[in-house]
Amino acid sequence: MCKAAENLYNKGIEQGVEQGKLESAKAMAVSLHESGVAEDLIAKAANVSVDLVRKWLGISVA
């Protein structure tokens, strides 16, 4: 495989892994929220912002 194609392939793999991590964090956030865990604690556990957690949960971000 040529170097350019290999770089594109590796970048695609990295993006896929990141996407998977975010999807997993979102699923965890929803589950924790349904269990009554506060949004700030969910954000800390998922290592994301509170605004992102609120977006995932469909809570308006003011």
Secondary structure as a PSIPRED ss2 file (coil, helix, strand):
# PSIPRED VFORMAT (PSIPRED V4.0)

   1 M C   1.000  0.000  0.000
   2 C C   1.000  0.000  0.000
   3 K H   0.000  1.000  0.000
   4 A H   0.000  1.000  0.000
   5 A H   0.000  1.000  0.000
   6 E H   0.000  1.000  0.000
   7 N H   0.000  1.000  0.000
   8 L H   0.000  1.000  0.000
   9 Y H   0.000  1.000  0.000
  10 N H   0.000  1.000  0.000
  11 K H   0.000  1.000  0.000
  12 G H   0.000  1.000  0.000
  13 I H   0.000  1.000  0.000
  14 E H   0.000  1.000  0.000
  15 Q H   0.000  1.000  0.000
  16 G H   0.000  1.000  0.000
  17 V H   0.000  1.000  0.000
  18 E H   0.000  1.000  0.000
  19 Q H   0.000  1.000  0.000
  20 G H   0.000  1.000  0.000
  21 K H   0.000  1.000  0.000
  22 L H   0.000  1.000  0.000
  23 E H   0.000  1.000  0.000
  24 S H   0.000  1.000  0.000
  25 A H   0.000  1.000  0.000
  26 K H   0.000  1.000  0.000
  27 A H   0.000  1.000  0.000
  28 M H   0.000  1.000  0.000
  29 A H   0.000  1.000  0.000
  30 V H   0.000  1.000  0.000
  31 S H   0.000  1.000  0.000
  32 L H   0.000  1.000  0.000
  33 H H   0.000  1.000  0.000
  34 E H   0.000  1.000  0.000
  35 S C   1.000  0.000  0.000
  36 G C   1.000  0.000  0.000
  37 V C   1.000  0.000  0.000
  38 A C   1.000  0.000  0.000
  39 E H   0.000  1.000  0.000
  40 D H   0.000  1.000  0.000
  41 L H   0.000  1.000  0.000
  42 I H   0.000  1.000  0.000
  43 A H   0.000  1.000  0.000
  44 K H   0.000  1.000  0.000
  45 A H   0.000  1.000  0.000
  46 A H   0.000  1.000  0.000
  47 N C   1.000  0.000  0.000
  48 V C   1.000  0.000  0.000
  49 S C   1.000  0.000  0.000
  50 V H   0.000  1.000  0.000
  51 D H   0.000  1.000  0.000
  52 L H   0.000  1.000  0.000
  53 V H   0.000  1.000  0.000
  54 R H   0.000  1.000  0.000
  55 K H   0.000  1.000  0.000
  56 W H   0.000  1.000  0.000
  57 L H   0.000  1.000  0.000
  58 G C   1.000  0.000  0.000
  59 I C   1.000  0.000  0.000
  60 S C   1.000  0.000  0.000
  61 V C   1.000  0.000  0.000
  62 A C   1.000  0.000  0.000
